[in-house]
Amino acid sequence: MKKIVVVLFLLGSLFINASFAQFDGQKSAIKKPTSIGMVISTNDVETMWNVLRLANFAKEEGDTVSIFLLGKGVELDLLVKQNKDLQEQSDAFLEKGGTILGCGTCLSSRKNDAPQVCKFSSMSDLYNLVRKNAIVLTF
């Protein structure tokens, strides 16, 4: 009887250790930092706000995040002056070392040759963002 109890105890211990080892392996795989590129082509304030919130969260988790504004997305530069929430999120993102690039052609067509929030950029910069990031999200 004692042998059965000892064997069950040892098997139970091995099962518990194996379970924890497997769980830790999954946890570390989830938390491994990655690079994320986000392309924003909308001027919808709520969408922009949520994208910036996601970008800030990803930065806090240790990920590298770059944002490219395309088409109507370059209007973020104007919208941050009108919307406190967008201003706070974009400032927080930039303070955390995030990068916001803006399509130069799109900015110029809107008569914005000196953007404050984003850096004047090109299709080459967008191409590089897509090529270098493990994950690319479009909004």
C-alpha positions as CSV (number, residue, x, y, z in Angstrom):
1,M,0.0,0.0,0.0
2,K,2.8,2.4,0.9
3,K,4.5,1.7,-2.5
4,I,1.3,2.6,-4.3
5,V,1.1,5.9,-2.4
6,V,4.7,6.7,-3.1
7,V,4.4,5.9,-6.8
8,L,1.2,8.0,-7.1
9,F,2.9,10.9,-5.3
10,L,5.9,10.7,-7.6
11,L,3.7,10.5,-10.7
12,G,1.6,13.4,-9.4
13,S,4.8,15.5,-8.8
14,L,6.1,14.8,-12.3
15,F,2.7,15.7,-13.8
16,I,2.6,19.0,-11.9
17,N,6.2,19.9,-12.9
18,A,5.6,19.0,-16.5
19,S,2.4,21.2,-16.5
20,F,4.2,24.2,-15.1
21,A,7.1,23.8,-17.5
22,Q,4.7,23.7,-20.4
23,F,2.8,26.8,-19.1
24,D,6.0,28.8,-18.6
25,G,7.1,28.0,-22.1
26,Q,3.8,29.3,-23.5
27,K,4.0,32.4,-21.4
28,S,7.5,33.3,-22.6
29,A,6.5,32.8,-26.2
30,I,3.6,35.2,-25.8
31,K,5.7,37.9,-24.1
32,K,8.6,37.8,-26.6
33,P,8.9,41.4,-27.9
34,T,8.1,41.9,-31.5
35,S,8.0,44.7,-34.1
36,I,4.7,46.2,-35.2
37,G,4.0,48.5,-38.1
38,M,0.6,50.3,-38.1
39,V,-0.7,52.0,-41.2
40,I,-3.5,54.5,-40.6
41,S,-5.4,55.7,-43.7
42,T,-8.5,57.1,-41.9
43,N,-9.3,60.4,-40.3
44,D,-11.9,58.9,-38.0
45,V,-11.1,60.2,-34.6
46,E,-12.3,57.2,-32.6
47,T,-10.3,54.8,-34.8
48,M,-7.2,56.9,-34.6
49,W,-7.5,57.1,-30.8
50,N,-7.9,53.4,-30.5
51,V,-4.9,52.7,-32.8
52,L,-2.8,55.1,-30.7
53,R,-4.0,53.4,-27.5
54,L,-3.0,50.0,-29.0
55,A,0.4,51.4,-30.0
56,N,1.0,52.7,-26.5
57,F,0.0,49.4,-24.9
58,A,2.4,47.5,-27.3
59,K,5.2,49.9,-26.3
60,E,4.5,49.3,-22.6
61,E,4.7,45.5,-23.3
62,G,8.2,46.0,-24.8
63,D,7.4,45.9,-28.5
64,T,8.8,48.2,-31.2
65,V,6.0,50.2,-32.9
66,S,6.1,52.4,-36.0
67,I,3.1,54.2,-37.4
68,F,2.7,55.4,-41.0
69,L,-0.1,57.9,-41.8
70,L,-1.4,57.5,-45.4
71,G,-4.2,59.3,-47.2
72,K,-6.7,60.8,-44.8
73,G,-4.5,59.5,-41.9
74,V,-2.1,62.4,-42.3
75,E,-5.0,64.6,-40.9
76,L,-3.9,63.3,-37.5
77,D,-1.6,66.3,-37.5
78,L,-4.6,68.7,-37.6
79,L,-6.9,66.5,-35.4
80,V,-4.5,66.5,-32.4
81,K,-5.0,70.3,-32.2
82,Q,-8.8,69.8,-32.0
83,N,-9.0,66.7,-29.8
84,K,-7.4,66.4,-26.4
85,D,-7.6,62.6,-26.3
86,L,-5.7,62.2,-29.6
87,Q,-3.1,64.8,-28.4
88,E,-2.5,62.8,-25.1
89,Q,-2.2,59.5,-26.9
90,S,0.1,60.8,-29.7
91,D,2.3,62.6,-27.1
92,A,2.5,59.5,-25.0
93,F,3.5,57.4,-28.0
94,L,6.2,59.8,-29.1
95,E,7.5,60.2,-25.5
96,K,7.9,56.4,-25.4
97,G,10.1,56.5,-28.4
98,G,7.5,55.6,-31.0
99,T,7.8,56.8,-34.6
100,I,5.0,58.4,-36.6
101,L,5.7,58.9,-40.3
102,G,3.4,60.7,-42.7
103,C,3.1,60.3,-46.5
104,G,4.7,63.4,-47.9
105,T,2.5,63.5,-51.0
106,C,-0.6,63.2,-48.8
107,L,0.6,66.0,-46.5
108,S,1.5,68.3,-49.4
109,S,-2.0,67.8,-51.1
110,R,-3.4,69.1,-47.8
111,K,-1.1,72.1,-47.8
112,N,0.8,70.7,-44.7
113,D,4.5,71.1,-45.5
114,A,5.5,71.3,-41.8
115,P,3.8,68.6,-39.9
116,Q,4.1,68.7,-36.1
117,V,3.2,65.1,-35.1
118,C,4.6,63.1,-37.9
119,K,7.8,63.1,-40.0
120,F,7.5,64.0,-43.7
121,S,8.1,60.6,-45.4
122,S,7.9,58.7,-48.6
123,M,6.6,55.5,-50.2
124,S,10.1,54.1,-49.6
125,D,9.6,54.7,-45.9
126,L,6.2,52.9,-46.0
127,Y,7.8,50.0,-47.9
128,N,10.6,49.7,-45.3
129,L,8.0,49.7,-42.5
130,V,6.2,46.8,-44.1
131,R,9.4,44.9,-44.8
132,K,11.0,45.3,-41.4
133,N,8.1,44.7,-39.0
134,A,7.0,41.2,-38.0
135,I,3.4,42.4,-37.8
136,V,1.7,45.0,-40.0
137,L,-1.8,46.3,-39.1
138,T,-3.9,48.6,-41.3
139,F,-6.6,50.9,-40.1
